[in-house]
Amino acid sequence: MRILPTISSLLLALAACAELPCSTAWATPVTLHLTRPPSSVSFGVTSPSPALTMNGSFKDFSGELLLDPRGLEESKISLALNLASAQLPPEQMLQAIFLQTTLARFQDQSGTFTSTSIEPLSKGQFIVTGNTTWANKTKETSVPIEVLKLSPSRAEIKFLLDGTVRPQDVQPNVAKIAPGISGSRGWAKATLVFSPRAGR
């Protein structure tokens, strides 16, 4: 009888799952949809001109993960974000007026990201490179992500971006509408949960 070896193999597999974002093998790619809640996207901006600080979140965003059975490196991630859905807390009322006034100057207030490659860094850490489109302009962007869970029934991904907007990064059409954006420091943080059925 091979019961004991089989049980040993099962225990070893469970132990491996405890250390890594574990997934069960499946045969064909699976499309998972961004579910909100529990997904969330928050942001913060410190602008030198005018001098102000904003910390808020977005309420309107969506996305899909085409999960390939060969691994995340062969998968595709697409995200869409409505910039006009930015929300600030009540104590930041003046900042909220400034933000909405600035965003209203853009004809297209939506931003999209579509991955072109996903490269592993270390256990649970990846770099996702893709095309980001905003204000009718497309630019290649690389984002470090952390994978908390990966399976055909649920995927959980986190990322944190932090940096200063350089003059060479600002598109001419954006600089005309928001001249104070150059030199601003900002961050974006997201927890993205994907499941077979899209959330609200």
C-alpha positions in Angstrom: 0.0 0.0 0.0 1.2 3.5 -0.9 -1.1 5.4 1.5 1.8 6.7 3.7 3.9 8.0 0.8 0.8 9.7 -0.6 0.0 11.4 2.7 3.7 12.5 3.0 3.5 14.1 -0.5 0.3 15.9 0.4 1.8 17.3 3.6 4.9 18.5 1.7 2.6 20.2 -0.8 0.7 21.9 2.0 3.9 23.1 3.6 5.0 24.6 0.3 1.7 26.4 0.0 2.2 27.9 3.5 5.4 29.7 2.2 4.3 30.8 -1.3 1.1 32.2 -2.9 -0.3 28.8 -3.7 -2.4 27.8 -6.7 -4.0 24.7 -7.9 -3.1 23.6 -11.4 -5.6 24.3 -14.1 -5.6 23.6 -17.8 -6.6 26.8 -19.6 -6.3 30.6 -18.9 -8.9 32.0 -16.6 -10.3 35.5 -16.6 -10.6 37.0 -13.2 -12.4 40.4 -12.6 -11.4 43.1 -10.1 -13.8 43.0 -7.2 -14.5 46.2 -5.1 -14.8 46.0 -2.3 -12.4 44.7 -1.0 -10.2 46.2 -3.6 -9.0 49.8 -3.0 -6.9 52.5 -4.7 -5.6 55.4 -2.6 -3.3 58.3 -3.4 -1.4 61.3 -2.0 0.0 64.4 -3.6 2.2 67.2 -2.2 2.3 70.1 -4.7 4.8 73.0 -4.5 2.6 75.3 -6.7 0.1 75.9 -5.3 1.4 74.6 -1.9 -1.0 71.9 -0.8 -1.2 68.3 0.3 -4.0 65.9 -0.7 -4.6 62.3 0.5 -7.6 60.5 -0.9 -8.9 57.5 -2.8 -10.7 56.5 -6.0 -14.1 55.0 -6.0 -14.5 54.1 -9.7 -12.0 51.6 -11.1 -12.1 48.2 -12.8 -9.7 45.5 -14.2 -9.1 42.0 -15.3 -6.4 39.4 -14.8 -6.1 36.8 -17.5 -4.4 34.1 -15.4 -2.3 31.7 -17.4 -1.8 28.2 -16.0 1.9 28.5 -16.8 2.3 31.2 -14.2 1.9 34.9 -13.6 4.8 35.6 -16.0 2.5 34.5 -18.9 -0.6 36.3 -17.6 -2.0 39.7 -18.5 -3.3 42.5 -16.3 -5.5 45.4 -17.4 -6.7 48.2 -15.2 -9.0 51.3 -15.8 -9.3 54.2 -13.4 -11.7 57.2 -13.5 -9.7 60.1 -12.3 -12.9 62.1 -11.7 -13.9 59.6 -9.0 -11.1 60.9 -6.7 -12.4 61.5 -3.2 -10.8 63.5 -0.4 -11.9 63.6 3.3 -14.1 66.5 4.5 -11.3 68.3 6.2 -9.6 68.7 2.8 -12.5 70.6 1.2 -10.4 73.3 -0.4 -8.0 70.7 -1.8 -11.0 68.8 -3.2 -12.2 71.9 -5.0 -8.8 72.5 -6.5 -8.5 68.9 -7.5 -11.9 68.7 -9.2 -11.4 72.0 -10.9 -8.0 70.8 -12.4 -9.4 67.4 -13.5 -12.4 69.1 -15.1 -10.0 70.8 -17.6 -9.2 67.4 -19.1 -11.5 66.1 -21.8 -10.6 62.5 -21.0 -10.5 61.8 -17.3 -9.9 58.1 -17.6 -6.6 56.3 -17.3 -5.8 52.7 -18.4 -3.0 50.3 -17.9 -2.4 47.1 -20.0 0.6 44.8 -19.1 3.0 43.7 -21.8 5.4 41.7 -19.6 5.6 40.4 -16.0 9.0 39.5 -14.6 9.8 37.8 -11.3 12.0 39.5 -8.8 11.9 37.3 -5.7 9.4 35.1 -3.9 6.0 36.8 -4.4 7.6 39.9 -5.9 7.2 40.9 -9.6 7.8 43.8 -12.0 4.8 44.5 -14.3 5.6 46.5 -17.4 2.9 47.9 -19.6 1.3 50.8 -21.4 -0.3 53.5 -19.4 -2.7 55.8 -21.3 -3.9 59.2 -19.8 -4.9 62.5 -21.4 -4.8 60.8 -24.8 -1.1 59.9 -24.4 0.5 56.5 -23.9 3.7 55.8 -22.0 5.5 52.6 -20.9 5.3 52.1 -17.2 6.9 49.6 -14.8 5.3 48.8 -11.5 6.6 46.6 -8.7 3.9 44.3 -7.2 3.5 41.9 -4.4 1.4 38.8 -4.9 -0.4 37.6 -1.8 -2.6 34.9 -3.4 -2.8 33.4 -6.8 -5.4 30.8 -7.9 -8.1 30.4 -10.5 -10.7 31.4 -7.9 -9.0 34.4 -6.3 -5.9 36.6 -6.8 -4.7 39.3 -4.5 -2.0 41.8 -5.5 -0.6 44.9 -3.8 1.5 47.7 -5.1 3.0 51.0 -3.8 4.4 53.8 -6.0 6.2 56.8 -4.6 8.2 59.5 -6.4 8.5 63.0 -7.7 7.2 64.2 -11.0 10.1 65.3 -13.1 9.7 68.0 -15.8 10.6 65.6 -18.5 7.8 63.3 -17.4 5.1 65.8 -17.9 3.4 65.8 -21.3 3.0 69.3 -22.9 -0.8 69.1 -22.9 -0.8 68.2 -19.2 1.7 71.0 -18.3 -0.6 73.6 -19.9 -3.6 72.5 -17.9 -1.8 71.8 -14.6 1.4 73.8 -14.7 2.2 73.1 -11.0 2.4 69.3 -11.5 6.1 69.4 -12.2 8.0 68.9 -8.9 5.0 67.4 -7.1 5.6 64.4 -4.9 3.0 61.7 -4.9 2.2 58.1 -4.0 -0.4 55.6 -5.1 -1.2 52.4 -3.1 -3.6 49.7 -4.2 -4.9 46.4 -3.0 -6.4 44.5 -6.0 -8.5 41.5 -5.5 -9.6 39.5 -8.5 -12.3 36.8 -8.6 -14.3 35.0 -11.3 -17.2 37.4 -10.9 -16.9 41.2 -11.0 -17.8 43.2 -7.9 -19.7 46.5 -7.7 
